[in-house]
Amino acid sequence: MRPGVLTVGAVRAAALLLGLAALGATLHDGLDQPGNALAFGALVALGELARQGAAPGEREPAPLAAAGALAYALLGESAGSPTSHGALQTVAVVTAAGLAGTVPRLARGRGPGPDHLARRVLTVGFAALCFQPLHTSGAVARHLGEGPPYALFLGLLLVLTALCDAVLAALLLRARTGFPYGSLLRDELRALLGIGSAVCATGAVMALGVAAAGLWALPVLAVPLLLTQVSYRRYEAVRTVNRQTIASLARATEVAGCTPPGHAHRVAALSAAVGRELGLSGAELTVLEHAALMHDIGQLSLVDPVEGGATAFLPAEEQRRIALLGGEVVRRTGVPPAVAVIVERQADPYREQPLPARIVRTVNAYDDLTGVAADAGRGTGVGGGPGAALDALERLRLGTARDHHPDVVEGLARVLARGGAAGMTPVLPG
C-alpha cells in the first residue's frame, strides 16, 4: 500500500475515532447546557449549507461554519455565566452539526469530501482540548482574568489551530498528489492571510461576544462573514468568466486547425502539475496555466499553419517569431501581463527564461514528441504508450544544453511517473 494512502487513512481514522468517542461520551453523559449547543450547532449547520462551491482542486470555503465551530470550542462564558460543556461535547456538537449541514449537499452531489470533514473534527478537537480543560479547572480565570490577556490567549489558540489545519491540509494534499510538502504548506499558510484570518478573528469575537451578551450576539456577529461569503461568490463568478474566456481563446487554435484537438488543455494540465512539483505558489500556478492554455495562439497570425501544430520541431527563430506573435495577441485580450510575458518568452534559451516559460516550453515539446493528439481519439492517453513517453523524455534530456532546463525535465519525469495530469498514462522515469 502506498504511503499516501496510509496517511489519508490515518487522518480519517483519527477523526472518526475522535468523533465517535465524543458522540458516545455525550450520549452517555447527556448534553450539557443544551441551549448553547443548539445555537452553535445551528450556526455550524447553516454555515455548511451555505458553503460556496469551488472548482476541482480549489478550496471550498465555509467561513461561517468554521468560525462557529471555533467559537464554541473557545467558549468560556455565556452572558456572564461559566460554561461547562467540555472538549468532547464540543467535538460531538460540531461533528453532528457538520454532518447535518453536509448530508443535504452530498445528496445533491455537491458536498465536501471526507478530508474536509476529518480536518474540521481534528482542528476543532485541537482547539477544544487546548482551551476547555484549562477553563474548566479555573486556570484561565485565575491567571488571565477577563481583560486583554484573555483575548490575547484566545488569539494565540486560534493561530495555533489555524496552523494545525494548514499542516493537516498540506499533509493530505501531499499524500494525494505527491507534490513537495513545502510548497503545499506555503499555499495553505498564504490562505490564512485571507479568508482564514477573517474566520479566526470572527471566531474569537463570537466567543467574547457571547460571553458578554449571550447567544443573541451570534446572529449579529455572523453577518460580516455572510457578507464576506457573498463577496467571495461574486469574485468566484468573475474568475469563472475569466477562465471560460481563456479556455475559449485556447480552443480558437484548434477550431482554426492550427493545433491538434486537446493539445492546449493537455499542456496546461501537465504544466500546472510540473509547476506544483517545482514549488510554484497558487497565484503563480494560475498564471502558468493560463499561459499554457494560450501558448500556441500566435499560430493564428501565420499565413501557412504549422504541420500538425507541432512548434517544437520548428527552427529556433521561427519558434521565437510565433511566440512573439502570441504574446502580442495575448496582450490584447485583457489577461494579466504576466501571462503574455510567459507566452512570448517560451521560445527563448532556457537560461534567459523565467521558470513558468521553461515549463511551458518543455511540456509543449513533450506533448509534441509523444504525439498525444494522434491517439486521443483511440483513448490511449499518451500517444504510443509508455515507450513513446520514455523516448520523449530522453530527447528532452538530450536538449538540456540549450532548450530545456534539467530541473524542469526531471520534474516532468517525476510527475509522469506518478501518473501525470488527468488522462496521462503513468510511465517509469527513464
Disulfide bonds with the S-S distance in Angstrom:
none
